[in-house]
């Protein structure tokens, strides 16, 4: 014999609970109680949803600011390396900004050779007189840097 039959014979088996029937009012009360408990769990759902939306918006702003800060730092690095002002660089990557800076420098480079002016008497433009003033090929005194302009006095006006 198995244990369940022994328990029934000996009277030691647990008593079985009778099935209970509920009235409609009792069933409605049970369901209403259960719904109230579930609604209480999620009572602040709208507040949490609003907070989550605000947190997402703030995170997006933070990401945008971080990306902008990184782009500015990259442009400053390229600007310092090439000498091109940051405002002229519009690329999004360091490589594109560097390439753009080189193109700007190539465009801005003078098309004539830079020959330093001696800055001494007799120098005109990029040419400096290396000959003595007594020479035929010496520049006239009019082109000498030491020659200051002296305006002529005007005759008095008669009215």
Z-matrix of the N, CA and C atoms (Angstrom, degrees):
N
C 1 1.443
C 2 1.514 1 109.98
N 3 1.278 2 112.85 1 148.77
C 4 1.453 3 114.58 2 178.84
C 5 1.520 4 110.47 3 -92.22
N 6 1.281 5 115.93 4 172.14
C 7 1.465 6 120.26 5 -172.44
C 8 1.523 7 112.25 6 -68.41
N 9 1.325 8 118.25 7 -33.68
C 10 1.461 9 120.26 8 -179.10
C 11 1.516 10 110.84 9 -63.74
N 12 1.323 11 117.14 10 -39.82
C 13 1.471 12 119.60 11 179.05
C 14 1.511 13 109.70 12 -69.09
N 15 1.328 14 118.16 13 -39.24
C 16 1.459 15 121.21 14 178.28
C 17 1.518 16 110.47 15 -61.99
N 18 1.291 17 117.42 16 -39.24
C 19 1.447 18 120.47 17 -178.45
C 20 1.527 19 110.17 18 -67.73
N 21 1.347 20 117.47 19 -35.68
C 22 1.455 21 120.20 20 178.91
C 23 1.541 22 110.64 21 -68.81
N 24 1.293 23 116.10 22 -41.16
C 25 1.463 24 120.82 23 -177.36
C 26 1.519 25 110.20 24 -68.15
N 27 1.287 26 115.99 25 -42.88
C 28 1.457 27 119.57 26 -177.92
C 29 1.530 28 112.41 27 -77.17
N 30 1.318 29 116.81 28 -12.75
C 31 1.455 30 120.08 29 -179.41
C 32 1.502 31 112.66 30 79.22
N 33 1.317 32 116.21 31 17.07
C 34 1.453 33 119.58 32 -179.68
C 35 1.524 34 112.41 33 -98.28
N 36 1.290 35 117.77 34 2.79
C 37 1.451 36 120.95 35 -179.81
C 38 1.517 37 109.39 36 -71.04
N 39 1.307 38 116.39 37 143.61
C 40 1.456 39 118.32 38 179.27
C 41 1.524 40 109.99 39 -63.21
N 42 1.294 41 115.28 40 144.52
C 43 1.462 42 118.28 41 -178.33
C 44 1.519 43 108.77 42 -73.94
N 45 1.278 44 114.18 43 141.54
C 46 1.459 45 119.30 44 -179.34
C 47 1.514 46 108.92 45 -85.73
N 48 1.343 47 114.38 46 139.66
C 49 1.454 48 120.19 47 -178.23
C 50 1.521 49 109.01 48 -81.80
N 51 1.279 50 115.39 49 138.33
C 52 1.456 51 119.38 50 179.51
C 53 1.522 52 109.07 51 -74.49
N 54 1.305 53 116.13 52 147.68
C 55 1.454 54 119.91 53 176.89
C 56 1.510 55 108.21 54 -72.41
N 57 1.295 56 114.30 55 137.84
C 58 1.447 57 119.58 56 -176.61
C 59 1.515 58 108.31 57 -110.30
N 60 1.260 59 117.35 58 144.07
C 61 1.458 60 121.97 59 175.86
C 62 1.514 61 107.90 60 -108.78
N 63 1.329 62 114.13 61 142.64
C 64 1.463 63 120.37 62 -178.33
C 65 1.510 64 109.58 63 -108.58
N 66 1.282 65 114.89 64 148.19
C 67 1.461 66 119.40 65 173.85
C 68 1.515 67 107.58 66 -82.82
N 69 1.303 68 116.05 67 165.83
C 70 1.470 69 120.06 68 -179.57
C 71 1.521 70 110.86 69 -62.61
N 72 1.276 71 118.63 70 -36.67
C 73 1.472 72 122.09 71 -179.74
C 74 1.526 73 110.38 72 -66.40
N 75 1.356 74 116.67 73 -41.81
C 76 1.466 75 120.21 74 178.30
C 77 1.526 76 110.69 75 -65.14
N 78 1.319 77 116.13 76 -42.90
C 79 1.466 78 120.79 77 178.77
C 80 1.525 79 110.83 78 -62.63
N 81 1.320 80 117.02 79 -42.51
C 82 1.468 81 120.80 80 177.97
C 83 1.527 82 110.69 81 -62.47
N 84 1.330 83 117.20 82 -39.94
C 85 1.462 84 120.72 83 179.44
C 86 1.525 85 111.05 84 -65.93
N 87 1.336 86 117.32 85 -40.84
C 88 1.469 87 121.31 86 178.80
C 89 1.527 88 110.28 87 -63.77
N 90 1.328 89 115.99 88 -46.09
C 91 1.468 90 120.49 89 -179.33
C 92 1.538 91 110.07 90 -65.18
N 93 1.320 92 116.76 91 -42.23
C 94 1.471 93 120.27 92 -179.96
C 95 1.527 94 110.53 93 -63.33
N 96 1.335 95 116.45 94 -40.50
C 97 1.471 96 120.41 95 177.78
C 98 1.521 97 110.70 96 -62.70
N 99 1.326 98 116.27 97 -44.35
C 100 1.471 99 120.61 98 179.62
C 101 1.530 100 111.11 99 -64.01
N 102 1.314 101 117.74 100 -42.99
C 103 1.465 102 121.48 101 177.89
C 104 1.531 103 111.19 102 -63.56
N 105 1.327 104 116.56 103 -39.76
C 106 1.464 105 119.94 104 179.65
C 107 1.525 106 110.45 105 -63.51
N 108 1.346 107 117.47 106 -40.26
C 109 1.465 108 120.21 107 178.26
C 110 1.523 109 111.25 108 -66.15
N 111 1.324 110 118.20 109 -40.81
C 112 1.469 111 121.35 110 178.60
C 113 1.528 112 110.99 111 -66.39
N 114 1.326 113 116.77 112 -41.80
C 115 1.465 114 120.30 113 179.90
C 116 1.526 115 110.42 114 -66.54
N 117 1.311 116 116.63 115 -33.84
C 118 1.467 117 120.04 116 178.62
C 119 1.525 118 110.72 117 -64.96
N 120 1.339 119 116.84 118 -33.43
C 121 1.472 120 120.35 119 178.08
C 122 1.528 121 110.94 120 -62.78
N 123 1.319 122 117.09 121 -37.76
C 124 1.465 123 121.86 122 -174.01
C 125 1.523 124 111.83 123 -111.22
N 126 1.323 125 117.86 124 27.61
C 127 1.465 126 121.29 125 -177.95
C 128 1.522 127 111.77 126 -64.54
N 129 1.325 128 118.17 127 -34.52
C 130 1.463 129 121.02 128 -178.06
C 131 1.530 130 112.55 129 -97.82
N 132 1.321 131 116.90 130 21.49
C 133 1.466 132 121.54 131 -179.07
C 134 1.527 133 111.52 132 -59.47
N 135 1.340 134 117.87 133 -44.92
C 136 1.470 135 120.44 134 -178.71
C 137 1.523 136 111.31 135 -63.76
N 138 1.347 137 116.58 136 -40.07
C 139 1.461 138 119.64 137 177.88
C 140 1.525 139 110.96 138 -63.87
N 141 1.335 140 115.32 139 -43.86
C 142 1.465 141 118.96 140 179.44
C 143 1.527 142 111.27 141 -66.09
N 144 1.317 143 116.32 142 -36.70
C 145 1.467 144 120.32 143 178.27
C 146 1.528 145 110.30 144 -63.90
N 147 1.354 146 116.34 145 -42.32
C 148 1.468 147 120.34 146 177.70
C 149 1.530 148 110.84 147 -63.70
N 150 1.331 149 116.34 148 -43.35
C 151 1.465 150 120.08 149 179.32
C 152 1.525 151 111.05 150 -63.17
N 153 1.329 152 116.28 151 -40.52
C 154 1.465 153 120.02 152 179.03
C 155 1.525 154 110.59 153 -64.87
N 156 1.337 155 116.57 154 -38.63
C 157 1.472 156 119.98 155 177.38
C 158 1.516 157 111.42 156 -64.06
N 159 1.339 158 116.11 157 -42.72
C 160 1.460 159 120.08 158 178.06
C 161 1.523 160 111.12 159 -65.58
N 162 1.331 161 116.36 160 -39.43
C 163 1.472 162 120.14 161 178.64
C 164 1.524 163 110.26 162 -64.14
N 165 1.335 164 117.17 163 -39.53
C 166 1.465 165 119.84 164 177.88
C 167 1.524 166 110.98 165 -64.33
N 168 1.336 167 116.39 166 -41.69
C 169 1.471 168 119.80 167 179.35
C 170 1.529 169 110.51 168 -64.57
N 171 1.334 170 116.48 169 -42.27
C 172 1.467 171 119.58 170 179.00
C 173 1.527 172 111.35 171 -66.55
N 174 1.323 173 116.77 172 -38.01
C 175 1.464 174 119.76 173 178.00
C 176 1.523 175 110.50 174 -64.67
N 177 1.327 176 116.21 175 -38.87
C 178 1.466 177 119.97 176 177.88
C 179 1.530 178 110.52 177 -64.45
N 180 1.339 179 117.49 178 -42.25
C 181 1.464 180 120.73 179 177.16
C 182 1.522 181 110.68 180 -63.14
N 183 1.330 182 116.55 181 -41.51
C 184 1.460 183 120.72 182 179.18
C 185 1.520 184 110.77 183 -63.06
N 186 1.326 185 116.76 184 -43.04
C 187 1.465 186 120.31 185 178.29
C 188 1.527 187 110.95 186 -62.45
N 189 1.336 188 116.42 187 -40.32
C 190 1.463 189 120.82 188 178.74
C 191 1.531 190 110.63 189 -64.25
N 192 1.335 191 116.54 190 -43.81
C 193 1.467 192 120.09 191 179.45
C 194 1.525 193 111.52 192 -65.28
N 195 1.337 194 116.67 193 -40.34
C 196 1.463 195 119.66 194 178.77
C 197 1.530 196 110.86 195 -64.51
N 198 1.334 197 117.09 196 -41.39
C 199 1.463 198 120.65 197 178.43
C 200 1.527 199 110.38 198 -64.70
N 201 1.338 200 117.23 199 -40.65
C 202 1.464 201 121.44 200 178.98
C 203 1.528 202 110.71 201 -65.20
N 204 1.324 203 116.52 202 -41.69
C 205 1.467 204 120.64 203 178.82
C 206 1.528 205 110.56 204 -64.24
N 207 1.329 206 116.60 205 -42.17
C 208 1.465 207 120.19 206 178.72
C 209 1.528 208 110.55 207 -64.61
N 210 1.352 209 117.09 208 -40.11
C 211 1.470 210 120.50 209 179.55
C 212 1.532 211 110.64 210 -65.87
N 213 1.350 212 116.64 211 -40.05
C 214 1.467 213 119.36 212 178.29
C 215 1.531 214 111.76 213 -65.50
N 216 1.326 215 116.36 214 -40.40
C 217 1.466 216 119.97 215 178.66
C 218 1.527 217 110.14 216 -64.06
N 219 1.329 218 116.51 217 -40.32
C 220 1.463 219 120.54 218 178.88
C 221 1.534 220 110.23 219 -64.65
N 222 1.336 221 116.95 220 -42.49
C 223 1.471 222 120.19 221 179.19
C 224 1.521 223 110.79 222 -65.41
N 225 1.338 224 117.07 223 -38.72
C 226 1.467 225 120.25 224 177.55
C 227 1.515 226 110.51 225 -63.41
N 228 1.324 227 117.37 226 -40.39
C 229 1.463 228 121.77 227 179.18
C 230 1.527 229 110.37 228 -62.64
N 231 1.337 230 116.91 229 -45.01
C 232 1.465 231 120.92 230 179.15
C 233 1.523 232 109.91 231 -67.15
N 234 1.339 233 116.51 232 -39.56
C 235 1.463 234 120.64 233 179.51
C 236 1.524 235 111.01 234 -63.11
N 237 1.332 236 116.48 235 -43.82
C 238 1.459 237 119.84 236 178.99
C 239 1.522 238 111.56 237 -65.07
N 240 1.321 239 116.77 238 -35.46
C 241 1.463 240 120.53 239 -178.05
C 242 1.527 241 112.27 240 -74.88
N 243 1.344 242 117.33 241 -33.32
C 244 1.462 243 119.57 242 -173.62
C 245 1.522 244 113.75 243 -107.52
N 246 1.334 245 118.26 244 -20.73
C 247 1.457 246 121.12 245 -177.97
C 248 1.517 247 113.45 246 86.69
N 249 1.329 248 118.10 247 3.29
C 250 1.462 249 121.80 248 178.16
C 251 1.526 250 107.92 249 -85.75
N 252 1.337 251 119.12 250 134.69
C 253 1.469 252 120.58 251 -179.89
C 254 1.528 253 111.92 252 -59.06
N 255 1.339 254 115.58 253 144.07
C 256 1.471 255 121.43 254 -178.81
C 257 1.523 256 111.75 255 -59.00
N 258 1.327 257 117.36 256 -35.39
C 259 1.462 258 121.28 257 -176.05
C 260 1.528 259 112.25 258 -62.65
N 261 1.322 260 117.80 259 -23.78
C 262 1.462 261 120.62 260 -179.10
C 263 1.523 262 113.03 261 -84.88
N 264 1.328 263 117.08 262 -13.26
C 265 1.463 264 120.86 263 -178.24
C 266 1.522 265 109.82 264 -89.87
N 267 1.344 266 116.42 265 124.82
C 268 1.458 267 120.49 266 -176.75
C 269 1.523 268 112.69 267 -121.19
N 270 1.316 269 118.98 268 2.73
C 271 1.458 270 121.26 269 -178.07
C 272 1.522 271 112.57 270 -72.15
N 273 1.344 272 115.44 271 162.80
C 274 1.462 273 120.88 272 179.60
C 275 1.521 274 112.61 273 -100.74
N 276 1.317 275 117.18 274 -15.98
C 277 1.460 276 120.41 275 179.12
C 278 1.521 277 108.91 276 -120.19
N 279 1.320 278 115.52 277 161.81
C 280 1.465 279 120.07 278 -179.29
C 281 1.528 280 110.69 279 -64.97
N 282 1.322 281 116.09 280 -37.88
C 283 1.475 282 119.74 281 -179.26
C 284 1.529 283 110.59 282 -64.71
N 285 1.349 284 116.71 283 -44.40
C 286 1.468 285 118.69 284 -178.60
C 287 1.528 286 110.84 285 -67.87
N 288 1.331 287 117.84 286 -37.21
C 289 1.473 288 120.23 287 177.56
C 290 1.527 289 111.39 288 -67.06
N 291 1.324 290 116.50 289 -40.01
C 292 1.463 291 119.73 290 178.59
C 293 1.519 292 110.48 291 -63.92
N 294 1.326 293 116.44 292 -43.84
C 295 1.465 294 120.26 293 178.34
C 296 1.529 295 110.40 294 -63.06
N 297 1.318 296 116.34 295 -41.95
C 298 1.457 297 120.69 296 178.74
C 299 1.529 298 110.72 297 -64.32
N 300 1.324 299 117.56 298 -40.21
C 301 1.466 300 121.35 299 179.22
C 302 1.526 301 110.86 300 -63.36
N 303 1.327 302 116.50 301 -40.76
C 304 1.472 303 119.25 302 178.49
C 305 1.531 304 110.79 303 -65.65
N 306 1.325 305 117.22 304 -38.10
C 307 1.459 306 119.94 305 177.66
C 308 1.524 307 110.72 306 -66.23
N 309 1.323 308 116.96 307 -39.55
C 310 1.476 309 120.77 308 178.48
C 311 1.525 310 109.79 309 -65.06
N 312 1.334 311 116.94 310 -43.31
C 313 1.470 312 119.87 311 179.39
C 314 1.525 313 110.75 312 -64.08
N 315 1.335 314 117.10 313 -37.91
C 316 1.456 315 120.52 314 179.41
C 317 1.529 316 110.02 315 -66.82
N 318 1.345 317 116.69 316 -39.14
C 319 1.457 318 120.55 317 179.45
C 320 1.523 319 111.12 318 -68.85
N 321 1.326 320 116.64 319 -38.48
C 322 1.461 321 120.43 320 -175.98
C 323 1.528 322 113.22 321 -82.40
N 324 1.314 323 117.47 322 -10.80
C 325 1.474 324 120.31 323 -179.04
C 326 1.523 325 109.27 324 -65.91
N 327 1.325 326 117.39 325 139.63
C 328 1.469 327 119.23 326 179.30
C 329 1.530 328 110.47 327 -66.49
N 330 1.322 329 114.71 328 147.22
C 331 1.458 330 119.32 329 -178.88
C 332 1.529 331 112.05 330 -87.51
N 333 1.305 332 118.26 331 -1.53
C 334 1.459 333 122.55 332 178.34
C 335 1.522 334 108.36 333 -116.89
N 336 1.296 335 117.65 334 154.43
C 337 1.461 336 119.13 335 -179.08
C 338 1.528 337 110.49 336 -71.36
N 339 1.281 338 116.26 337 142.90
C 340 1.461 339 121.17 338 178.58
C 341 1.518 340 108.89 339 -88.06
N 342 1.314 341 115.55 340 110.92
C 343 1.459 342 121.20 341 178.24
C 344 1.511 343 106.32 342 -112.71
N 345 1.302 344 117.85 343 120.66
C 346 1.456 345 119.36 344 -175.53
C 347 1.515 346 111.94 345 -68.06
N 348 1.321 347 114.96 346 141.90
C 349 1.443 348 122.09 347 176.46
C 350 1.525 349 106.48 348 -81.24
N 351 1.292 350 116.38 349 135.62
C 352 1.449 351 119.98 350 -178.16
C 353 1.509 352 113.36 351 -65.14
N 354 1.324 353 117.25 352 -26.03
C 355 1.448 354 120.43 353 179.19
C 356 1.515 355 113.80 354 72.27
N 357 1.311 356 117.05 355 19.31
C 358 1.461 357 119.55 356 -178.77
C 359 1.522 358 109.47 357 -114.78
N 360 1.291 359 116.09 358 171.80
C 361 1.459 360 120.71 359 179.74
C 362 1.515 361 109.56 360 -60.49
N 363 1.311 362 116.60 361 135.59
C 364 1.452 363 120.96 362 178.24
C 365 1.507 364 112.82 363 94.60
N 366 1.312 365 119.14 364 -5.19
C 367 1.459 366 121.12 365 -179.35
C 368 1.518 367 109.05 366 -86.29
N 369 1.318 368 116.41 367 131.95
C 370 1.455 369 122.12 368 177.51
C 371 1.511 370 107.15 369 -127.63
N 372 1.328 371 117.02 370 118.39
C 373 1.451 372 119.75 371 178.50
C 374 1.511 373 110.53 372 61.09
N 375 1.315 374 115.65 373 -125.28
C 376 1.452 375 120.97 374 179.92
C 377 1.531 376 111.83 375 -96.12
N 378 1.324 377 117.71 376 6.74
C 379 1.470 378 121.47 377 -177.70
C 380 1.507 379 108.75 378 -109.96
N 381 1.288 380 116.65 379 132.45
C 382 1.460 381 120.07 380 176.88
C 383 1.531 382 108.06 381 -119.68
N 384 1.308 383 114.82 382 131.79
C 385 1.453 384 120.05 383 179.77
C 386 1.515 385 108.76 384 -73.84
N 387 1.312 386 115.57 385 117.11
C 388 1.459 387 119.33 386 178.84
C 389 1.523 388 110.92 387 -99.73
N 390 1.306 389 115.20 388 -2.06
C 391 1.459 390 119.00 389 -179.33
C 392 1.511 391 110.31 390 -91.06
N 393 1.260 392 115.70 391 162.57
C 394 1.471 393 119.84 392 179.62
C 395 1.523 394 109.59 393 -72.97
N 396 1.315 395 118.77 394 154.03
C 397 1.469 396 121.55 395 -179.86
C 398 1.525 397 112.74 396 -60.93
N 399 1.299 398 118.57 397 -22.97
C 400 1.463 399 120.49 398 -178.93
C 401 1.515 400 111.71 399 -79.74
N 402 1.301 401 117.86 400 -10.80
C 403 1.456 402 122.00 401 -176.21
C 404 1.528 403 110.94 402 -75.18
N 405 1.329 404 115.84 403 158.81
C 406 1.463 405 121.42 404 177.94
C 407 1.537 406 110.62 405 -65.89
N 408 1.313 407 115.48 406 -34.75
C 409 1.466 408 119.89 407 -173.02
C 410 1.534 409 111.96 408 -90.14
N 411 1.296 410 118.52 409 2.55
C 412 1.460 411 121.34 410 178.93
C 413 1.515 412 109.42 411 -69.62
N 414 1.322 413 116.66 412 148.81
C 415 1.459 414 120.84 413 178.30
C 416 1.520 415 109.29 414 -73.07
N 417 1.302 416 114.66 415 153.52
C 418 1.462 417 117.32 416 179.81
C 419 1.523 418 109.26 417 -72.51
N 420 1.294 419 115.31 418 163.94
C 421 1.451 420 121.43 419 -179.51
C 422 1.536 421 111.41 420 -65.51
N 423 1.321 422 117.29 421 -20.43
C 424 1.461 423 120.26 422 -178.76
C 425 1.528 424 111.38 423 -64.86
N 426 1.334 425 117.29 424 -28.15
C 427 1.452 426 120.57 425 -178.04
C 428 1.522 427 113.34 426 -95.61
N 429 1.279 428 117.01 427 5.27
C 430 1.447 429 121.12 428 -179.22
C 431 1.529 430 109.68 429 -76.97
N 432 1.313 431 117.66 430 138.38
C 433 1.464 432 121.22 431 -179.76
C 434 1.530 433 111.59 432 -68.17
N 435 1.274 434 116.67 433 -23.47
C 436 1.451 435 119.04 434 -179.26
C 437 1.529 436 112.39 435 -77.67
N 438 1.310 437 116.54 436 -13.58
C 439 1.454 438 121.63 437 -178.78
C 440 1.537 439 108.62 438 -81.90
N 441 1.297 440 116.64 439 108.26
C 442 1.460 441 121.76 440 -179.22
C 443 1.522 442 109.45 441 -87.07
N 444 1.321 443 115.18 442 148.31
C 445 1.465 444 120.23 443 177.48
C 446 1.520 445 109.45 444 -74.60
N 447 1.329 446 114.68 445 130.03
C 448 1.458 447 120.26 446 178.09
C 449 1.520 448 106.56 447 -122.16
N 450 1.317 449 116.26 448 108.67
C 451 1.469 450 117.78 449 -178.10
C 452 1.531 451 111.45 450 -67.49
N 453 1.314 452 113.72 451 147.78
C 454 1.473 453 119.50 452 177.77
C 455 1.525 454 108.57 453 -80.86
N 456 1.327 455 114.71 454 144.80
C 457 1.481 456 116.18 455 178.38
C 458 1.517 457 109.11 456 -75.36
N 459 1.332 458 115.29 457 140.21
C 460 1.456 459 120.90 458 178.14
C 461 1.523 460 109.02 459 -82.56
N 462 1.327 461 116.22 460 148.11
C 463 1.462 462 117.64 461 175.85
C 464 1.520 463 109.69 462 -68.42
N 465 1.306 464 117.06 463 151.23
C 466 1.457 465 118.40 464 179.92
C 467 1.518 466 110.95 465 -63.42
N 468 1.313 467 114.39 466 143.26
C 469 1.477 468 120.04 467 -179.72
C 470 1.533 469 109.63 468 -85.53
N 471 1.289 470 114.26 469 138.91
C 472 1.468 471 119.94 470 177.81
C 473 1.525 472 106.84 471 -113.92
N 474 1.291 473 114.80 472 122.74
C 475 1.463 474 119.47 473 -179.50
C 476 1.474 475 110.40 474 -108.28
